[in-house]
Amino acid sequence: MKFSLSWLKAHLDTEASVQQISDGLNAVGLEVEGIEDPAQKLKGFRVAKILTAAQHPNADKLQVLTVDTGEGDPLQVVCGAPNARAGLVGVLGLPGAVVPANGMVLKVAAVRGTESNGMMCSMRELELGEGHDGIIELPEDAPVGTAFADYHGADPVFDIAITPNRPDCMGVYGIARDLAAVGLGTLKPIAAPGIAGSYPCPVAIATQDAEACPAFYGRVIKGVKNGPSPDWLQERLKSAGQRPISALVDITNLVMLTYGRPAHAYDLAKLTGPVVARRAVEGEVCLALNGKEYGLDAGMTVIADDAGVHDIAGIMGGEHSGCADDTTDVLLEIAYFNPERIAATGRKLNLTSDARSRFERGVDPAFLDTGLDLLTGLVLEICGGEASEVVRAGEAPATPKVVAYDPKLAETLGGVSIPGDEQKRILAALGFVAADDWSVTVPGWRPDVDGAPDIVEEVVRIHGIDKVESVPLPRTDGVARPTATPAQKLERRVRRAAAARGLNEAVTWSFLPVPEAEHFASGDLWVLSNPISEDLKAMRPSLLPGLLSAARRNLARGASGLRLFEIGRRYLRGQDGRSDEKLTLAVVLVGEKTPRGWATGKPQSFDAFDAKAEAVALLAQAGAPVESLQLMGEAGPQFHPGQSATLRLGPKNVLARFGVLHPATLKAFDIDAPVAVAEIYLDAIPAKKGAAGFARVNYAPPALQAVKRDFAFLVPVTRAAGDVLRAVRGADKASIVAARVFDDFRGQGVPEGQKSLAIEITLQPGEKSFTDADLKAITDKVVAAAAKQDAVLRV
């Protein structure tokens, strides 16, 4: 929200400086984002008088001027403006000045061989208007030599951030009210003229959609003369960043920006029959003032007549009935619209406007008559004409909201003791009415105030947030227990483990383009109805698409090899149709695992075993029983056939999947390099018994030395080594603490269709050393367990 100091002072009687006003705005929660000082923008420009004007010797369209700057000798200036002449008083930019319109720094220069010591300026060059047909012409009595900023008037412009809960401050008058409450001046009352009509309104006005438009008021003014609005009005609109259009349009914008109350003016000659607020008919189209056509549906409210739709109600007017320079009769409209309906329509149409931003936050429903009076008075003052009687269709929901309040809450909730009389003064200054029993009536322009805590906020922010003392929270005796949940501790542990293994952490969006999400989806996607953009529309069903996109960007910038990981949530549809968030860790290995070199030769790429190694290592760090994992099946259609698998605990509980991605997947993500990935489902890892405890188990190393034994088995080549290893490990769980495959031989001495697996087992004695009989019994158990997997001991 932007506004000038003079605009503010039109509603706030104050002698406060610009800095004091800025400090006051920040103190009450209206953050000042910037203050624009026109005096700085116009520095180096001064009022000057042309003494002589002669034809340039080397150019037909240029003149050589002698200009009096009020100091010292006249300056020679080359000028191409058609209205440059002797005796004209204008604005001269001296060498060193910066032209506001284009940032050009003026300097002494030769123009077609003739020295020029500055530039006579036009309105557009100084950003004072659109005029560029000639240089500025000031009154003859303008004081020559005066800084133009002082002559024109330096009016600082404030730029403040309005939070969504403060619709009352989307108008200058509401900002002035807050400053008056904090003691920076006196709020001036709204001077609504209350003009009575001299004839019945010739246009019937009605509302046929009472839910969305409960009140619709209007009146006609005949005999108006449209054209440019007065300078003071244009200056106010420019300070707010608005472009002046015409008097009638500028008046409606002024009322909106001053009082936060949107309104509209129609050219009466362009209307046919009654003007009504109604539901749109499915398929109707409105050509809006921005030049775009919008398709409407039955859930939207429009302003229409017998000829069709003219406005998208509460959001934007239409081109068909807008006021033009030749408008002579006008219909002024002011209405109250349901905030939820306005917001829903704006989202559907993806259409934003100043009117929508105010209506969807809530405007004062009691301001209809006052707003229409203000509009009428300004139109009659600036454009002339004769006003009709007011037509009122419907009634605004003006029942005041009453909140039960206790002044002690300022201390218990707000942390500061404020006398009751001071609280009543603050509330009265803000427009609230506090009765003797402290029931507080909320003004209509504050729809954000719902309960007593909101009243506390109003009182404390005006009293001064800086007056709330910082009080430390009481400390509890003893050692504080850790607050991290098991899931949080798991996440931290695997994050450290992944980084320690040389992986680089990436943080990607939780939203994906729909095609990328569909490529990794195993069910219905969660698709947003109001996404940030079309490329961030679907909730990710996997972390891999985001990492692949990150890998693609890095490869495009010359990276030869990447090791990325991310910990986050993937979003699935649960069995009840609701969102189901799953904590997941994903790893992407792309490109070269080792670079080319004299010792290694060609660069080596990542393969499925690299991905498996990362998956198993990280699962172990996460506390998964990796010794009991089963390698089963393909990882999915996104993976290369025969180069992927899943790691499971039992046939249904999938803890991870890994492998090399399918060429079709690489093509879909525009990656021209081999990619190995792993995705670990941290939520699927079973919790350890007693995991709720915080103390570590005491370290108790075994008293006796471990014993190792080697076995060689003949196994069918189709039998997975992991199956045999798992059977051997489970042969005697009390004694066998580890088992590993250290050789896989196929060749001379091994029958066709078989392989020789060499397995080392580690035996840990307990209270006494193993005897030969003990070792023989364990060996028999191992051989018997292996036999169940079709493994025969080699002799």
Secondary structure, 3 states (H helix, E strand, C coil): CEEEHHHHHCCEECCCCHHHHHHHHHHCCCEEEEEECHHHHCCCEEEEEEEEEEECCCCCCCEEEEEECCCCCCEEEEECCCCCCCCCEEEEECCCCECCCCCCECCCEEECCEEECCEECCCCCCCCCCCCCCCCCECCCCCCCCEHHHHHCCCCEEEEECCCCCHHHCCHHHHHHHHHHCCCCEECCCCCCCCCCCCCCCCCEEECCCCCCCEEEEEEEECCCCCCCCHHHHHHHHHCCCCCCCHHHHHHHHHHHHHCCCCEEEEHHHCCCCEEEEECCCCCEEEECCCCEEECCCCCEEEEECCEEEEECCCECECCCCCCCCCCEEEEEEEECCHHHHHHHHHHHCCCCHHHHHHCCCCCHHHHHHHHHHHHHHHHHHHCCEECCCEEEECCCCCCEEEECCCCHHHHCCCCCCCHHHHHHHHHHCCCEECCCCEEEECCCCCCCCCHHHHHHHHHHHHCHHHCCCCCCCCCCCCCCCCCCHHHHHHHHHHHHHHHCCCEECCCCCEECHHHHHHCCCCCCCECCCCCCHHHCEECCCCHHHHHHHHHHHHHCCCCEEEEEEEEEEEEECCCCCEEEEEEEEEEEEEEEECCECCCECCEECCHHHHHHHHHHHHHHCCCCHHHCEEECCCCCCEEEEEEEEEEECCCEEEEEEEEECHHHHHHCCCCCCEEEEEEEHHHCCCCCCCCCCCCCCCCCCCCCCEEEEEEEEEECCCCHHHHHHHHHCCCCCCEEEEEEEEEECCCCCCCCEEEEEEEEEECCCCCCCCHHHHHHHHHHHHHHHHCCCCEECC
